[in-house]
Amino acid sequence: MIKDYFIMKFLFIFGLTFIQVLTLVAQNDKDVAYYEQGFDVIMINARSTGIKGTPFLFDHALYGNITLKSGKQHEKIPFNIDLLKEELIIQAEGNNELPLPVRNWVSLETLGEVKREFRIEMIHAKPKIVEYIGEWEGSIVVALHGKKIVKPTATRDSYSPRQFDTYTHSVSYFRISGMSQEEFKVNQFIKEIGSSEAKNLIKANKWKIDDPVDFKNLLQALQTKRLLL
């Protein structure tokens, strides 16, 4: 009787442990929920130990002037842009409340020495938040920012460093003329205009032309030179 009791107890403990092991193995093949205050629930790879970065365009909230479709303007508003949801949001630094989406806006200009302008334009038949770069030969030049989560593919062992799901930032450039849009590479643009002046400006100012701010500076410099000729 005592022997049967210990056998039954052993089988019970063994069975319970076996189920727990199977559960852990199953979880390793699935994403798990991760929550960060101020964000929605996000699914991360079970191989990861957290998330690096944010879905926002800027690391910290900036201040800017927001113009609504009605023509009304709100000045010195703390804002950011959620690139995953494609939303302009309001949230002050240190504010623990959820970001507040802005509806029915048409343009946004940042404050400070470096002026950056954002607006809504149709890209591939969809309204997108774009950064206005300038105009060139009758076309509007804009930058389309994007972010996506890159997840580790390798299973981490006890000797490996911590692995993270990481937000990566990308920028695409478009020329908009009427209802048509054409994506282009900045290097391609420099090659097409065949301007040694452009190359000299980039070199003299140490501009990184893949950066929207530097590309805007280049475009403005070239336009100024054209007006002076």
N, C-alpha and C positions, 0 to 999 in steps of 0.2 A: 504493500500500500504506500509506504513512504517512498519507495523507489519509483512507483508510478507517478507520484506527486511531483518529484523532482524532474522526471522525464517530461511531464506535461508543462511544467514551469519553463524548462529549457526550450521546448518547442515554441512556447508562446513568445518568449523573449527573442528567440532567433527569428521567428516570423515577423515580429514588430520591427526589428532591426533591418531585416531584408526589405520590407516595404519602404522604410525611410531611405535606404540606399537607392532603391528604384526611383523614388520621388526626386532625390537630389540629381540623379543621372538625367531624369526627364527634364528637370529645370535647366540643366546645362545646355540643352538644345533649344531652349525657348528664350524669348525676350522677357524681361521683367519690368515692372512698373517703377518709374523713378519720378520723384516729385521735388521740384525746387520752388520755393516761395516766389510768387510773381509769375510763374509759368503754369501751363497746363500739365496734366500727367503725360509723361513721355515714356515710350518703351525703349529700353536699352538692351543691348546684347548681354546675355548672361555671362559672357566672357569678360565683360567690362566691370570696372569697380566704380564708375561714375561718368559724368559728362564734363568735358572741357569746353569752355566758351559758352556763347548764348546765341539765340536765333536773331538777335538784334544787329543792326548795321553798325552801331557805335558801341564801344565798350562802356561808355557812360552817357547819361542823358545830356543832350545839348539844348541850347536855347535858340528859339527862332520865331519868326513872324509867320502865322498861318492865315491864308486867305481862303474863305469859304465861297461856295458857288453863289451865294447871295451878295457877294462883294464885301461882306463884313470881314474885318481883319482883327485877329487876336495877336497881340505883341508880347514878346519875351516869354514864350510858353516853353516849359521843359518838355522835350519830345525825344522819341526814338522811333525807329522803323523796324517792325517785326517782319523779317524777310521770308519766314516760312508761311505766315498768314497773309503777307503782303498788306499790312495795315500800318498806318501812321498812328502812334499811340502817345498819350500824355502820361508822364509819371515823373514826379520830382525825385531828386537824389535822396536816398534814405527812406523813401515812402514804401511802406510794407503792403500797401493796398495793391490790388491787381491793376495792371495798366488799363487806361481808358481809351478805347479806339476813337479816332476822329472820323466823323462821317461828313460827306458832302464838301470836301475840301478840293481846291484846284491847284494851289501852289504853296510852297514852303521855302523860306529863305533863312539860312542860319545867320546868327549874329557873330560878331568877332571880326578879326582881321581877314580870315579866309571865308569868303562868301560862297556858299554852296546852295544851289537851288534844286528843289525836287518838285515834280509835277506828275500828273497822270497822262499817259500816252497809250495808244493802242499798239500792242506788239503781238503779232500773230493772232490778230482778231480778239485779243483779250486786253482789258484795261490793266496796265502795270504801273507801279511806282518807279519812275526813272529819275536819274540825275541829269539835269540840263547842262550840257557842255558848251554849246554854242551853235552857230550857223555856219555852213560852208556851201557855197555855190547853190544857194536856194534850198538846201536841205537842213533840217534840224538834226544836230548830233547829240545823242544821249547815251548815258551809261546805265545798263540794267544790272543791278546788284543781286546776288543770290547767295543762299547758304544751304548746305545740306549736312547731314550727320554721316560721318564715316565711322564704321564699326570695325573693331579688330576681327580678323578672320582666324587667327591661331588661338588654340586653347592654351590658357596660361597655366604654368606649373608653379610649384612652390618656390622655385629659384628665379622665376621671371619677375621683372618689375611690374608695377601696377599698370593695367591697360584701361584706356578710356575711350568712350565714344566721343568724337571730336567734331565740332562744327567747323566746316571749311568755307571760306569766302571766295566767291568768284565774281568776275566783272565781264560783261559782254557789251560791245558797242554797236549802236545802230544809227543809220542815217534814215530819217523819216522825211518823205516828200509826199504830201497829200495823204492818200490812203495806203501807200506802199512803204514798206520798211526793208532795209537791207542791212544785214549784219556784216561787220567788217573787223579786221584786225588793225591795230594802230600802226604796226610796221607796214602793213599793206597800204594804209592811208599815206604814210610818208613816202613810200615808193611811188604811188600813183601821182602825187603832186610833183615828184621829182625835184624837190627843193633842197639845195645845199644849205640854204638859209635855215631851214627847219633843223637840219642836223647840227648846224653851228649853234643854234639856240639851245638845243637839248644838251649839247656838250658844255656850253658856257655856263648854263644854269644848273647842271647836274640833275636834270629832270628825269624822273622815271615815267616814261610815257604811258605805261600800263596803269599808272595811278590817275584816276579821274581828275584830281586837282591839278596835277602837272600837265596832263593832256589839255585841260581847259586853258591853262596859262599859255601853252604853245599855240593853241588855236587863236587866242586873243592877240598874241604877238604877231602872228602871221597876218591876221586881218588888219591890224594897225599898220603893218608895213605896206600892205596893198593900198590902203587909203592914202599913204604918204607918197606913193609912186605917181 
